[in-house]
Amino acid sequence: MDKLIISGGRPLEGRVEVSGAKNSALPLIAACLLTRDTVTLENLPAVRDIRTLLGLLQVLGAEADTDFSSPARRASICADRLKSVVAPYDLVKTMRASVLVLGPLLAREGKARVSMPGGCAIGTRPINLHLKGFEKLGARVSSDHGYVDVAAPRLQGAEIYFDMVTVTGTENLMMAATLAEGQTVLRNAAQEPEITDLAHLLNAMGARIQGAGTPVITIQGVERLGGARHRIIPDRIEAGTFLMAGAITRGDVVIGRCVPAHLSAFIQKLSEAGVPVDQLDETTVRVRPGSRLQACDMITQPYPGFATDMQAQYMSLMTQADGVAVLTENIFENRFMHVGELLRMGADIKVDGRQAIVRGKTPLAGANVLASDLRASACLILAALVADGETCIDRIYHLDRGYERIEEKLQALGATISRKA
Ligand code: EPZ
């Protein structure tokens, strides 16, 4: 099992380029099931979750021709002849985003059977809102032996209101509604950039979607969808992670091939904390040292609020800030697993329900630590970059799910980091 070995103390300096967004690539790959024609996706991130979902599509009968070596990072996917509508447990258990095949399979094949995704480190992660939406579209939903079955001869457009903002729930229902009869309106829809990116692909395939990126999305059903070519948006969470890495090491880091507008909440919060972030052009931002790092409260919210996927990284930063920062995690019920490991490095953090109270500035000491989930892994890397001495992070298979070659990117910025098998 791979480990990362990091020696802290050096400010990061230089330029890093952001990879394609994992959380956009996943629904985009699932959307390829909606057509018999070939869909070509570019700027795919070479991370494990992408390979896992491409593997699931092949189990379902789709063909995927991928080229991760060329700069284009291309995958041409053709779901012309599907041989199954079942997403098996052994695949779904490794990646809950496999539930994203439910909507496309239901719309195209009239049925789907997907292993219920278990919970994960950050919460129980139910999919009740997905299933309630499918029922609204006329599907029959049942479950047995850990699987959920959805079936409908032809989906009927409907008004769907989400009790909670759900990113993959919005994506699943938007995909299903593209082939439903009549109009579907999604209310209290997620507004993440990944939703808009998916709508761009679906419309290029012939769908008729309006309002993506707002709380109300309207989909006019069509008879069929065709092929398309689409470039995946940059990963805003990777970009945000590098912003925090530059800030915590008091470095000077230029982040290229990003979308600054997707980073507004992070840039605003860093500015409040005394860390200047400049936009250099429409795809580049630069973080550089400020006079001092000031503790700032933070509350995670659905987009355009501060993303929950950046909460752990921000917590590492706040251990180095002067004062007390109260971090409120509104999205997931158990997303403070990284606190225990930060405490072992010398942080002063108290968890009280949905809030973590971080007292800074506390010097951190290198230690042997365990990653518990994808973003907690990133948080521990940031802490290790400023810790005194060497840190060994174990179980970094979590990290490899969503960050492409992060140790190479950090080495190029001057970090002392290496991977050990
Ligand atoms: C997506 O997960 C992301 N994953 C997550 O990123 C991200 O943290 C999350 O959105 C929130 O932004 C992908 O896009 C593949 P939700 P998702 O449905 O869609 C509750 C990462 O690190 N809920 O928006 O599963 C749920 O329990 C990952 O890249 C229900 O109760 O999240 C949570 O409390 C981690 N019932 C809240 O809503 C449902 O049917 C938001 O969840 C659906 C969700």
Residues whose N, C-alpha, C, O or C-beta is under 5 A from the ligand:
A	BS01	EPZ	N23 L26 A97 R125 P126 I127 N128 L129 H130 M164 V165 T166 V167 T168 G169 T308 D309 I331 F332 L374 R375
